[in-house]
Structures are given as structure tokens and as C-alpha cells.
């Protein structure tokens, strides 16, 4: 990716993070008044989740800005993993919130209280749903343009907010209009469980990135399909991929006819790089050139031929 391309992507992700912070601030103010007015445990849980959304959005903003920092002498692969670290911080906050909400909901079973001013609580939740829909639509457009992991994780949090706000409306309505006094703490516990599940999903994605997990198999095959179409290429092995924030990295050993001179072999490598850059502009590619039949190591994982079968070689052979 060129510096010009990075310059266009970075502001998009930063603007999405700023929009999340602004939305969280607005919803926090509304829900704070609603929780105080209604005394609803479910509304309190939604308030706590929004407070964490604000903190998470601030962390996302910092993570996106740090991840966008160009590579330097000490971080030659860039700072993209700052997004995954920010996600893990968010997971810790979400887990703590889930425990606190569940504790408050269990206590409410022993000392049930009546929800006050239910119309106001329902109205605030409706406003929150409309605002969250607008934010999610904007985040989706940013994710399509940038592929930012941090913005995607933030979007997942706000998707859960839609369910949380619907749960608050249901809890208040059942408690006040139907007379089911246990509805509020029950929905509070449901919210806590939903938050815990969200924390687990977010943590697995962040850990995968920090552990340099390979791309999904379909993405690997599509990438190889572009690389292996180059005339003069005789095979590909030691294909490795990883993600770091919104940046992708791919490297492999490429085999060519061993009778070619250096300039001819180099031309083939440059042609492959050009094709990959055109199809995958956000992927940084590193290619090592080998003469056909050369064995680098006795490690079968490294030496496995990953060239598609239509090229005339058996996959994994």
C-alpha cells in the first residue's frame, strides 16, 4: 500500500471512532437521566454498557490512531496490532460490566422495586435505538472502505446495544403494564449474559490477530489464484499470511525455471507483485525467489506446494 492510500484510509477510521465517541456521550447523558428517574435495573445495565461503550470508543480512537502510525525503526511491520490490544482492553471492561450488572440484578430479586416513569424510560430507549442504527450504518460504510478491525469490533458492541435497548423496553413494559415484578432483574441478567458472550467473541478475534493466525482458507486460495496465474511461475511454497489491525501481510517462496538469469527471474517476480498489488492494494507482499526443485528445509509445512491444482501441481505435494 502506498503512503497516499494509507492517507485516505486513516482519516476514515479515525472519523468513525470519533462518531462512536460522540454517540456514546449523547446516549450516556440520556440513559443516566433515565436510570435515575425510572430506577430500572435493565436501564441501569444499559447505562453501564453505554459508559463502557464510551470508554471502549475512546480506546478504539487511540488504537486506530496508533495503528495508523507509519512503521519506524523499532516497529518495522507498523503498529497495526495496537487495534487488537485495544480490543482486549475493551473485553476486560465488558466482562467487568457483565459481572456488576448480574450482581445488581440478583440483588433486585431479593428487594424488588417499582419502575417509575416508564414512558420516559421507553422513550429514551427508542431514541437510543434510532441513534445506534444511524451509527451502525456509518460504521459499515467505513469498514467496507478500510477493513479496520477496531472499527469492526466497535460496531459489534453497538449491534449488541440494539438488543440491550429492546430488552430495556420489554423489561419496563412487563414490569409496569403487565405487573411482572421479576421482569426487570431477569432482563438485567440476560443483558449481563449477552455482554459476557460478546466479550468472549471479541477476545477470540483479538487473540487470533496477536497470535498471527492465518487468513481464512477461502482468502488464501483467492490470493494464490491471482499469484499463480503469472506465466513463468513454476510453483509456490511456504505461503504465510497474517493480519495486523487493518493491514494484511503475505509472504511466500516462488519457484521459476532454474536456467533463467537473474534479470529474467526478477521480471517474473515483479509481474506477480504487480498483479497482487492490483487485486489486493492493502496487502504487503514479500516474495522469496527459488530455482525450481530447490528444497529449503526438511520441514513439510514450509515445503508444502500450495500452487492451485489447475497449475499442474498437486496441492500439498
KAPEDA-V745252 format. One line per field, one symbol per residue. phi: phi as a letter, one per 30 degrees, with the letter a starting at -180 (. if undefined). burial: b if it has 24 or more other ideal C-beta (glycine too) atoms within 12 Angstrom, else e. A space follows every 10 residues. Layout:
BEGIN
phi=???
burial=???
END
This chain:
BEGIN
phi=.dddddddde dedddddddd dddddddddd ddddddddid dddddddddd ddeddddddd edddddddde ebdcbdcice dedddddddd dddddddedd dddddddddd bdbcdchded dddddddddd ddeddddddd dddddciddd dddddddddd dedddddddd ddddddccid dddddddddd dddddddddd dddddddedd dhddeeeddd dddddddddd djdclbbhdb babbicccbb bacccbeddd dedddddddd dddddddddb dccdcbcccb dejdcdacdd dddedcdedd djbddid
burial=beeeebeebb ebbbbbbbbb bebbebbbeb bbebbebbbb bbbbbbbbbb bbbbbbbbbb bbbbbbbbbe eeeeeebbbb bbbbbbbbbb bebbbbbbeb bbebbeebee eeeebeebeb bbbbbbbbbe bbeebbebbe ebbeebbbbb bbbbbbbbbb bbbbbbbbbb bbbbbbeeee eebbbbbbbb bbbbbbebbe bbbebbeebb eeebbeeeeb eebbebbbbb ebbbbbbbbb bbbbbbbbbb bbbbbbeeee eeeebeebbe bbbebbeeeb ebbbbbbebb ebeeeeeeee eeebbbbbee beeeeee
END
